[in-house]
Amino acid sequence: MDFQELKEKDKSYIAATYSRFAAEIYEGKGATLRAEDGKEYIDFGSGIGVNAFGVNDEAWKAAVKAQLDKVQHASNLYYTRPQAELAELLCRKSGAARVFFSNSGAEANECAIKAARKYSFDKYGEGRFHIVTLKNSFHGRTMATLSATGQDALHRYFMPFVEGFSYADPTFAGVKKECGEGTCAVMLELIQGESGVNALDEKEVQKIAAFCKERDILLIVDEVQTGNGRTGYLYAYQYYGIVPDIATTAKGLAGGLPLGATMFFAKTADTLTAGSHGSTFGGNPVSCAGALSVLSRIDKDLLLEVQGKAAYLRTHLARMRGVLSVSGLGLMIGLEIKKDAREAAEKCLERGLMVLTAKNKIRLLPPLTIGKGEMDAGLKILDEVLSE
């Protein structure tokens, strides 16, 4: 089957929900991907931040294969070692007290929303269910997480939405204005990835955290994209100097396998009880084995490497003639450019570089382990495209 046949088969049988780029991913190693015809691509996207250690990572493969040789699924009616060990490691590294496992970022955020409302119901009774999120936020595509997403463009077609959400300007004053007696939680992306890789101001975030603590409003931090070393910190809230009541993560957690996690800190540790939430596949032992391999290797040395690579990339990107500004944190980078972002991404792809877009920006999410040679090759292509 050649590439044209692959595209036709995709068009015939797969729901037309994706505006795909004209490239096939067949195999690869590290941050270099390859089509079946042999064409190579430098990967500055890592599957939208999922392949944290690139592709074909030997240690990750060994951990996953070892678990496959034991059992691939057990259901949450029974105990499994990978799930318990991963929960312990997540809690130890994040400061959380308990973890609920699901399959995706959207599911992790659904769990956070449910837990916040249950916490408030248990303590205050009915009527305290309102959740404040931010304008231009993105929390998922399920009905509740889409309702929590502060982007009108994504709200078409799907009315009516889940009630109880409002959208604040991304400042302390904006959040405070939206909070009332019925507010149970504030939900933040510290870096708004899908809307342009825009980082919130540190002091404003710290004011929001203090305000929430004073009023027993839970602070939920959505780390689906920012988590697991992406920003040069294990979780972005650590960079911001705050401690959430609930944090969610997914994407890079299991290095390429589906896994989401909702982390409950001291205040919310006992909120979910038997029967109040669940998942058939959440905490799958194979996914958890992959995540243990990833998370156990995200240590201080690797995070310093990420920070160094980020500084190297940002220095070179800021010098490019076609770049107007650079945003984000760590290896989560947004580029405001003179050209149309989609057109620039397609031209990069033609020359062997995979990049992402976010609104009108180029978005870069390379593997945490990307090598200097791969970075330099990708930067050269990007500079050529943006300079034309």
GIWOQUI-V445307 format. One record per pair of residues at least 6 apart in sequence whose C-alpha atoms are under 7 Angstrom apart, sorted by sequence separation. I is the first residue (numbers start at 1). J is the second residue. D is the distance in whole Angstrom. If there is no record, write none. Layout:
I&J&D ; I&J&D
//
This chain:
27&33&6 ; 28&34&5 ; 34&40&4 ; 46&52&7 ; 91&97&6 ; 102&108&6 ; 139&145&5 ; 140&146&6 ; 168&174&5 ; 169&175&7 ; 191&197&6 ; 192&198&5 ; 212&218&6 ; 228&234&5 ; 229&235&6 ; 233&239&6 ; 237&243&7 ; 253&259&7 ; 327&333&6 ; 328&334&6 ; 348&354&7 ; 356&362&6 ; 357&363&5 ; 27&34&5 ; 33&40&6 ; 34&41&6 ; 91&98&7 ; 121&128&7 ; 139&146&7 ; 168&175&5 ; 191&198&5 ; 192&199&6 ; 212&219&6 ; 227&234&6 ; 228&235&6 ; 318&325&7 ; 326&333&7 ; 327&334&5 ; 355&362&7 ; 356&363&5 ; 25&33&7 ; 26&34&6 ; 27&35&7 ; 32&40&7 ; 33&41&5 ; 46&54&7 ; 120&128&6 ; 191&199&4 ; 227&235&5 ; 318&326&7 ; 326&334&6 ; 327&335&6 ; 355&363&6 ; 356&364&6 ; 25&34&6 ; 26&35&5 ; 32&41&6 ; 33&42&6 ; 139&148&6 ; 190&199&6 ; 191&200&6 ; 226&235&7 ; 227&236&6 ; 250&259&6 ; 326&335&5 ; 355&364&6 ; 25&35&5 ; 26&36&5 ; 32&42&5 ; 33&43&7 ; 139&149&5 ; 168&178&6 ; 190&200&6 ; 209&219&7 ; 226&236&6 ; 250&260&4 ; 325&335&6 ; 326&336&6 ; 345&355&6 ; 24&35&5 ; 31&42&6 ; 32&43&6 ; 138&149&5 ; 249&260&6 ; 250&261&6 ; 325&336&5 ; 345&356&7 ; 31&43&5 ; 87&99&6 ; 117&129&5 ; 137&149&5 ; 138&150&7 ; 166&178&7 ; 223&235&7 ; 249&261&5 ; 323&335&7 ; 324&336&5 ; 137&150&5 ; 248&261&6 ; 249&262&7 ; 323&336&6 ; 324&337&5 ; 136&150&5 ; 137&151&7 ; 147&161&6 ; 248&262&4 ; 323&337&5 ; 324&338&7 ; 133&148&6 ; 135&150&4 ; 136&151&5 ; 147&162&6 ; 247&262&6 ; 248&263&6 ; 322&337&6 ; 323&338&7 ; 342&357&7 ; 134&150&6 ; 135&151&6 ; 246&262&7 ; 247&263&5 ; 322&338&6 ; 341&357&6 ; 133&150&7 ; 148&165&6 ; 150&167&6 ; 246&263&6 ; 247&264&7 ; 143&161&7 ; 144&162&6 ; 147&165&7 ; 246&264&5 ; 143&162&7 ; 245&264&6 ; 246&265&6 ; 341&360&6 ; 245&265&5 ; 310&330&5 ; 340&360&7 ; 341&361&5 ; 310&331&5 ; 341&362&6 ; 227&249&6 ; 245&267&6 ; 30&53&7 ; 31&54&5 ; 221&244&6 ; 245&268&6 ; 259&282&7 ; 307&330&6 ; 30&54&4 ; 31&55&7 ; 220&244&6 ; 223&247&7 ; 224&248&6 ; 228&252&6 ; 259&283&7 ; 306&330&7 ; 337&361&7 ; 29&54&7 ; 30&55&5 ; 219&244&5 ; 220&245&6 ; 221&246&6 ; 222&247&6 ; 223&248&5 ; 224&249&4 ; 228&253&6 ; 306&331&7 ; 336&361&5 ; 353&378&6 ; 29&55&5 ; 30&56&7 ; 219&245&5 ; 220&246&5 ; 221&247&5 ; 222&248&5 ; 223&249&5 ; 224&250&5 ; 225&251&6 ; 335&361&5 ; 336&362&7 ; 28&55&6 ; 29&56&5 ; 30&57&7 ; 218&245&6 ; 219&246&7 ; 220&247&6 ; 221&248&7 ; 222&249&7 ; 224&251&6 ; 334&361&6 ; 335&362&5 ; 28&56&7 ; 259&287&6 ; 334&362&6 ; 335&363&6 ; 353&381&7 ; 258&287&7 ; 334&363&5 ; 109&139&7 ; 170&200&7 ; 257&287&6 ; 333&363&6 ; 334&364&6 ; 351&381&7 ; 186&217&7 ; 333&364&5 ; 135&167&5 ; 172&204&5 ; 185&217&5 ; 186&218&6 ; 187&219&6 ; 188&220&6 ; 189&221&6 ; 332&364&6 ; 333&365&7 ; 106&139&6 ; 131&164&6 ; 132&165&6 ; 133&166&6 ; 134&167&5 ; 135&168&6 ; 171&204&6 ; 172&205&7 ; 184&217&5 ; 185&218&4 ; 186&219&5 ; 187&220&5 ; 188&221&5 ; 189&222&5 ; 209&242&7 ; 254&287&6 ; 332&365&5 ; 348&381&6 ; 106&140&5 ; 110&144&7 ; 130&164&5 ; 131&165&5 ; 132&166&5 ; 133&167&5 ; 134&168&5 ; 135&169&6 ; 183&217&7 ; 184&218&6 ; 185&219&6 ; 186&220&6 ; 187&221&6 ; 188&222&6 ; 189&223&7 ; 254&288&7 ; 331&365&6 ; 348&382&6 ; 105&140&7 ; 106&141&7 ; 110&145&6 ; 129&164&6 ; 130&165&6 ; 131&166&7 ; 132&167&6 ; 133&168&6 ; 134&169&6 ; 135&170&7 ; 172&207&6 ; 185&220&7 ; 255&290&6 ; 331&366&7 ; 106&142&7 ; 109&145&7 ; 132&168&7 ; 134&170&6 ; 172&208&5 ; 206&242&7 ; 254&290&5 ; 255&291&6 ; 254&291&4 ; 348&385&6 ; 202&240&6 ; 253&291&6 ; 347&385&7 ; 106&145&6 ; 255&294&6 ; 254&294&7 ; 253&294&7 ; 344&385&7 ; 132&178&7 ; 190&236&7 ; 132&179&7 ; 130&182&6 ; 131&183&6 ; 137&189&7 ; 129&182&6 ; 130&183&4 ; 131&184&6 ; 132&185&6 ; 133&186&6 ; 128&182&4 ; 129&183&6 ; 130&184&6 ; 131&185&5 ; 132&186&5 ; 133&187&5 ; 134&188&7 ; 127&182&6 ; 128&183&6 ; 129&184&5 ; 130&185&7 ; 131&186&6 ; 132&187&6 ; 133&188&6 ; 137&192&6 ; 128&184&6 ; 138&194&6 ; 137&195&7 ; 136&195&6 ; 306&368&6 ; 320&383&6 ; 120&184&6 ; 322&386&5 ; 322&387&5 ; 321&387&6 ; 117&184&7 ; 116&184&7 ; 116&185&6 ; 229&298&7 ; 233&303&6 ; 232&303&5 ; 232&304&7 ; 229&303&6 ; 232&306&5 ; 232&307&5 ; 231&329&5 ; 232&330&5 ; 231&330&4 ; 230&330&6 ; 231&331&6 ; 230&331&6 ; 231&332&6 ; 116&218&7 ; 230&332&6 ; 105&224&5 ; 198&327&6 ; 199&328&6 ; 197&327&6 ; 198&328&6 ; 197&328&5 ; 112&246&7 ; 197&333&6 ; 191&328&7 ; 197&334&5 ; 196&334&6 ; 230&368&7 ; 109&248&6 ; 108&248&6 ; 108&249&7 ; 105&249&6 ; 105&250&5 ; 104&250&6 ; 105&251&7 ; 119&268&7 ; 112&262&6 ; 111&262&7 ; 108&260&5 ; 119&271&6 ; 107&260&7 ; 108&261&6 ; 118&271&7 ; 104&258&6 ; 108&262&5 ; 103&258&5 ; 104&259&5 ; 105&260&5 ; 103&259&4 ; 104&260&4 ; 115&271&6 ; 102&259&6 ; 103&260&5 ; 115&272&6 ; 102&260&5 ; 101&260&6 ; 102&261&6 ; 101&261&5 ; 100&261&6 ; 101&262&6 ; 99&261&6 ; 100&262&5 ; 196&358&5 ; 99&262&6 ; 100&263&7 ; 195&358&6 ; 196&359&6 ; 99&263&5 ; 194&358&5 ; 195&359&6 ; 98&263&6 ; 99&264&6 ; 196&361&6 ; 98&264&5 ; 96&263&6 ; 97&264&6 ; 98&265&7 ; 96&264&6 ; 97&265&5 ; 96&265&4 ; 97&266&6 ; 96&266&7 ; 98&269&6 ; 97&269&6 ; 49&225&7 ; 102&279&6 ; 103&281&7 ; 102&281&7 ; 103&282&5 ; 102&282&4 ; 101&282&5 ; 102&283&6 ; 101&283&5 ; 52&252&5 ; 83&283&6 ; 50&251&4 ; 51&252&6 ; 49&251&6 ; 50&252&4 ; 53&255&7 ; 83&285&6 ; 86&288&6 ; 49&252&6 ; 52&255&5 ; 82&285&6 ; 51&255&5 ; 76&280&7 ; 50&255&6 ; 51&256&5 ; 75&280&6 ; 80&285&7 ; 83&288&6 ; 50&256&6 ; 75&281&7 ; 82&288&5 ; 86&292&6 ; 82&289&6 ; 73&284&6 ; 73&285&6 ; 72&285&6 ; 72&286&6 ; 68&286&6 ; 67&286&6 ; 64&286&6 ; 67&289&7 ; 64&289&6 ; 63&289&6 ; 64&290&5 ; 63&290&6 ; 60&290&6 ; 63&293&7 ; 60&293&6 ; 59&293&7 ; 60&294&7 ; 45&354&6 ; 42&352&6 ; 43&353&6 ; 44&354&6 ; 45&355&5 ; 41&352&4 ; 42&353&5 ; 43&354&5 ; 44&355&5 ; 45&356&6 ; 40&352&6 ; 41&353&5 ; 42&354&6 ; 41&354&6 ; 54&367&5 ; 53&367&6 ; 52&367&5 ; 53&368&6 ; 54&369&7 ; 49&365&5 ; 51&367&6 ; 52&368&6 ; 53&369&5 ; 48&365&7 ; 45&364&6 ; 46&365&6 ; 44&364&5 ; 45&365&5 ; 46&366&5 ; 44&365&6 ; 45&366&5 ; 46&367&5 ; 44&366&4 ; 43&366&6 ; 42&374&6 ; 31&367&6 ; 42&378&6 ; 31&370&6 ; 30&370&7 ; 31&374&7
//
